Amino acid sequence: MRLTIKALGWTIILLWIFTLALPVSVAFSLMKLAEGRNLGIQEPTFMLSNGNISISMPIYVNNTGFYDISEAGVKIRIGKADKTIVTLYRDLPNIPAGQMVNTSCILTASLMEIFQKDCTLLTEDANLNVNAALHFRVAYAIAFNVAQNFSTRWGAPFHNLTYILAYDGATHTFSFSISFNNHAFFPLSGPFEIRLYNSSNYEIGKTSLYLDVPSGEFFQETVDVAVDPLGVTNRVLIRMFFADLHVLETEWILP
């Protein structure tokens, strides 16, 4: 009986030693990771592919600690001012102790969803805030993360979108002279549509054209919209669309 109690006592002591030693050794492992350039996140680059924005985020982790790194993942938040536009997450493989990972983490976001979240990005340049956080666990127990903030310049595809409008009452035709600059890092290709509505929100005419504007180029073209003369009112509502995106809405008063 005394031997059993003595063995139980030693077991409890060993458990206490292990319990106290684990956080100390984990903390030391984290210190080894933090020193020098053992882990970090570098500035992302942006590309366009199949209607999606691809974000390439270089990540490096040199696991010089005593424990494996598990449940690793990268979370990217892109926002403007206090508004979150898109949040992306991707899992990373485990990194055993003594090994290093140096890779580019690729995350993708739908361009359409981004514009639907903030339609001003279609027509206005902006400074976007990028917050990238690397999350992981050490010794499969202690959670840790490192974060980095970046600022990136967004160029609007329809920057400085303007139009000059004239109405020919004899032919019942609205003539639009449209111009804009494609400040986006990608070419602008797709259908562009102009729809006209009267004061009762009844559609009185529309027209469309196909845009193919390279990045950094200026676009200008004149298009005509024939309308139903019976539906024309003094106030005309103008709506412009690119694909399924609402680019501009404004009013025009007949002189």
C-alpha positions as CSV (number, residue, x, y, z in Angstrom):
1,M,0.0,0.0,0.0
2,R,2.9,2.4,0.9
3,L,4.6,1.6,-2.4
4,T,1.4,2.4,-4.3
5,I,1.0,5.7,-2.5
6,K,4.7,6.5,-3.1
7,A,4.4,5.7,-6.9
8,L,1.3,7.8,-7.1
9,G,3.1,10.7,-5.5
10,W,6.0,10.4,-8.0
11,T,3.5,10.3,-10.8
12,I,1.9,13.5,-9.6
13,I,5.3,15.2,-9.2
14,L,6.2,14.2,-12.8
15,L,2.9,15.5,-14.1
16,W,3.5,18.8,-12.4
17,I,7.0,19.1,-13.8
18,F,5.7,18.3,-17.3
19,T,2.9,20.8,-16.9
20,L,5.2,23.5,-15.8
21,A,7.9,22.7,-18.3
22,L,5.6,22.7,-21.4
23,P,4.7,26.4,-21.4
24,V,8.3,27.3,-20.7
25,S,9.7,25.2,-23.5
26,V,6.9,26.4,-25.9
27,A,7.7,30.0,-25.0
28,F,11.4,29.3,-25.7
29,S,10.4,27.8,-29.1
30,L,8.4,30.9,-29.9
31,M,11.4,33.1,-28.9
32,K,13.6,31.1,-31.3
33,L,11.0,31.6,-34.1
34,A,10.7,35.3,-33.4
35,E,14.4,36.0,-33.5
36,G,16.1,36.8,-36.8
37,R,14.1,36.2,-39.9
38,N,12.5,32.8,-39.0
39,L,9.0,33.8,-40.0
40,G,7.2,36.5,-41.9
41,I,4.7,37.7,-44.4
42,Q,5.8,39.7,-47.4
43,E,3.8,42.2,-49.5
44,P,1.2,40.6,-51.8
45,T,0.8,40.9,-55.5
46,F,-2.4,40.9,-57.5
47,M,-3.3,39.2,-60.7
48,L,-6.5,38.6,-62.7
49,S,-7.5,35.2,-64.0
50,N,-10.9,34.0,-65.3
51,G,-12.8,36.8,-63.6
52,N,-11.1,36.3,-60.3
53,I,-8.4,38.3,-58.5
54,S,-5.5,36.1,-57.4
55,I,-3.5,37.3,-54.4
56,S,0.0,35.9,-54.1
57,M,1.3,36.2,-50.6
58,P,4.9,35.1,-50.0
59,I,5.3,33.4,-46.6
60,Y,8.3,31.9,-44.9
61,V,8.6,29.9,-41.7
62,N,11.9,28.4,-40.4
63,N,10.8,26.2,-37.5
64,T,13.8,26.4,-35.3
65,G,11.8,25.5,-32.2
66,F,11.4,22.2,-30.4
67,Y,7.9,21.4,-31.5
68,D,5.9,20.9,-34.7
69,I,3.8,23.8,-36.1
70,S,0.3,22.6,-36.8
71,E,-3.1,24.1,-37.8
72,A,-1.3,26.8,-39.8
73,G,-3.3,29.1,-42.0
74,V,-3.3,32.5,-43.6
75,K,-6.1,35.0,-43.3
76,I,-6.3,38.1,-45.5
77,R,-8.6,41.0,-45.0
78,I,-8.9,43.7,-47.6
79,G,-10.8,46.8,-46.7
80,K,-11.3,50.5,-47.4
81,A,-11.4,52.8,-44.4
82,D,-13.4,50.9,-41.8
83,K,-15.3,48.7,-44.4
84,T,-14.3,45.1,-45.1
85,I,-14.5,44.3,-48.8
86,V,-13.3,40.7,-48.8
87,T,-11.9,38.2,-46.3
88,L,-9.9,35.2,-47.5
89,Y,-8.5,32.2,-45.7
90,R,-6.2,29.3,-46.7
91,D,-4.8,26.4,-44.7
92,L,-1.1,25.6,-44.8
93,P,0.6,22.2,-44.2
94,N,2.1,21.3,-40.8
95,I,5.8,22.3,-40.4
96,P,7.8,19.8,-38.4
97,A,10.5,21.0,-36.0
98,G,13.7,21.8,-37.7
99,Q,12.1,22.3,-41.2
100,M,11.6,25.4,-43.2
101,V,8.8,26.5,-45.6
102,N,9.2,29.3,-48.1
103,T,6.3,29.5,-50.4
104,S,3.7,31.8,-52.1
105,C,0.2,31.3,-50.8
106,I,-2.3,31.9,-53.5
107,L,-5.8,33.1,-52.6
108,T,-8.6,34.0,-55.0
109,A,-11.6,36.3,-54.8
110,S,-14.4,36.9,-57.3
111,L,-14.0,40.3,-59.0
112,M,-17.8,40.5,-59.3
113,E,-18.4,40.0,-55.6
114,I,-15.8,42.6,-54.7
115,F,-17.6,45.2,-56.9
116,Q,-21.0,44.2,-55.5
117,K,-19.6,44.8,-52.0
118,D,-18.3,48.2,-52.9
119,C,-19.5,49.6,-56.3
120,T,-17.4,52.8,-55.9
121,L,-14.3,50.7,-56.8
122,L,-15.7,50.7,-60.3
123,T,-15.4,54.5,-60.8
124,E,-13.1,55.7,-58.0
125,D,-9.4,55.1,-57.3
126,A,-8.8,54.1,-53.7
127,N,-6.2,53.2,-51.1
128,L,-6.9,49.7,-49.8
129,N,-5.8,48.3,-46.5
130,V,-4.5,44.7,-46.6
131,N,-4.2,42.9,-43.2
132,A,-2.5,39.5,-43.5
133,A,-2.3,37.2,-40.5
134,L,-0.4,33.9,-40.1
135,H,-2.1,31.6,-37.5
136,F,-0.6,28.4,-36.1
137,R,-0.2,26.2,-33.1
138,V,3.0,25.1,-31.4
139,A,3.2,21.7,-29.8
140,Y,-0.4,21.1,-31.1
141,A,-1.6,23.2,-28.1
142,I,-0.6,26.8,-27.9
143,A,-2.1,29.2,-30.5
144,F,0.0,32.0,-32.0
145,N,-0.3,34.4,-34.8
146,V,1.8,37.1,-36.6
147,A,0.2,39.9,-38.6
148,Q,1.3,42.4,-41.1
149,N,-0.5,45.4,-42.6
150,F,0.0,46.7,-46.1
151,S,-1.4,49.5,-48.2
152,T,-2.1,49.1,-51.9
153,R,-3.4,51.4,-54.5
154,W,-6.6,50.4,-56.3
155,G,-7.1,51.8,-59.8
156,A,-10.8,52.0,-61.0
157,P,-11.6,50.5,-64.3
158,F,-14.1,53.3,-65.1
159,H,-12.1,56.2,-63.5
160,N,-13.5,59.6,-64.3
161,L,-16.5,58.2,-66.2
162,T,-18.2,61.1,-67.9
163,Y,-20.8,61.6,-70.6
164,I,-22.2,64.4,-72.8
165,L,-25.8,64.0,-73.7
166,A,-27.9,65.5,-76.5
167,Y,-31.5,64.7,-77.4
168,D,-32.9,65.0,-81.0
169,G,-36.7,65.4,-80.7
170,A,-37.1,64.9,-84.4
171,T,-35.7,61.4,-84.4
172,H,-36.4,60.7,-80.7
173,T,-32.7,59.7,-80.2
174,F,-30.4,60.4,-77.2
175,S,-26.8,60.7,-78.2
176,F,-24.2,59.8,-75.6
177,S,-20.5,60.8,-75.8
178,I,-18.9,58.5,-73.1
179,S,-15.3,58.6,-71.9
180,F,-13.3,57.1,-69.0
181,N,-9.8,56.0,-68.1
182,N,-9.1,52.3,-67.2
183,H,-6.8,52.7,-64.2
184,A,-7.3,49.0,-63.3
185,F,-4.3,46.6,-63.4
186,F,-6.4,44.4,-65.8
187,P,-8.0,44.9,-69.2
188,L,-11.7,45.8,-69.3
189,S,-13.6,43.4,-71.6
190,G,-17.3,42.8,-71.6
191,P,-20.7,44.2,-72.5
192,F,-21.6,47.8,-71.5
193,E,-25.2,48.8,-71.5
194,I,-27.1,52.1,-71.3
195,R,-30.8,52.0,-70.2
196,L,-33.1,55.0,-70.1
197,Y,-36.2,55.4,-67.9
198,N,-38.9,58.0,-67.7
199,S,-40.2,59.7,-64.5
200,S,-42.5,56.7,-63.9
201,N,-39.5,54.3,-63.9
202,Y,-40.6,52.9,-67.3
203,E,-37.8,51.8,-69.6
204,I,-38.0,53.9,-72.8
205,G,-34.9,52.7,-74.6
206,K,-31.5,51.0,-74.3
207,T,-28.4,50.2,-76.2
208,S,-25.2,48.2,-75.6
209,L,-21.6,48.0,-76.9
210,Y,-18.7,45.7,-76.2
211,L,-15.8,47.1,-74.4
212,D,-12.2,46.1,-74.9
213,V,-10.0,48.6,-73.1
214,P,-6.5,47.7,-72.1
215,S,-5.1,48.6,-68.7
216,G,-4.0,52.3,-68.5
217,E,-5.9,53.2,-71.7
218,F,-8.4,56.0,-72.3
219,F,-11.8,55.2,-73.9
220,Q,-14.1,57.5,-75.7
221,E,-17.1,56.7,-78.0
222,T,-20.4,58.1,-79.0
223,V,-23.5,55.9,-79.0
224,D,-27.2,56.6,-79.8
225,V,-30.2,55.4,-77.9
226,A,-33.6,55.4,-79.8
227,V,-36.5,55.9,-77.4
228,D,-40.2,55.5,-77.4
229,P,-41.5,59.0,-77.9
230,L,-44.7,58.4,-76.1
231,G,-42.8,57.4,-72.9
232,V,-40.4,60.4,-72.9
233,T,-40.8,62.8,-69.9
234,N,-39.0,65.9,-68.8
235,R,-37.0,63.9,-66.4
236,V,-34.9,60.9,-67.7
237,L,-33.2,58.4,-65.5
238,I,-29.9,57.1,-66.9
239,R,-28.5,53.8,-65.7
240,M,-25.2,52.3,-67.0
241,F,-24.2,48.7,-66.5
242,F,-21.1,46.7,-67.1
243,A,-21.9,42.9,-67.3
244,D,-24.3,42.6,-64.3
245,L,-22.7,45.5,-62.4
246,H,-24.5,48.8,-61.8
247,V,-21.8,51.4,-62.8
248,L,-23.7,54.7,-62.8
249,E,-27.1,56.1,-62.1
250,T,-28.0,59.7,-62.7
251,E,-30.8,62.0,-63.9
252,W,-31.1,64.3,-66.9
253,I,-33.6,67.1,-67.4
254,L,-34.8,67.8,-70.9
255,P,-34.1,71.4,-71.8
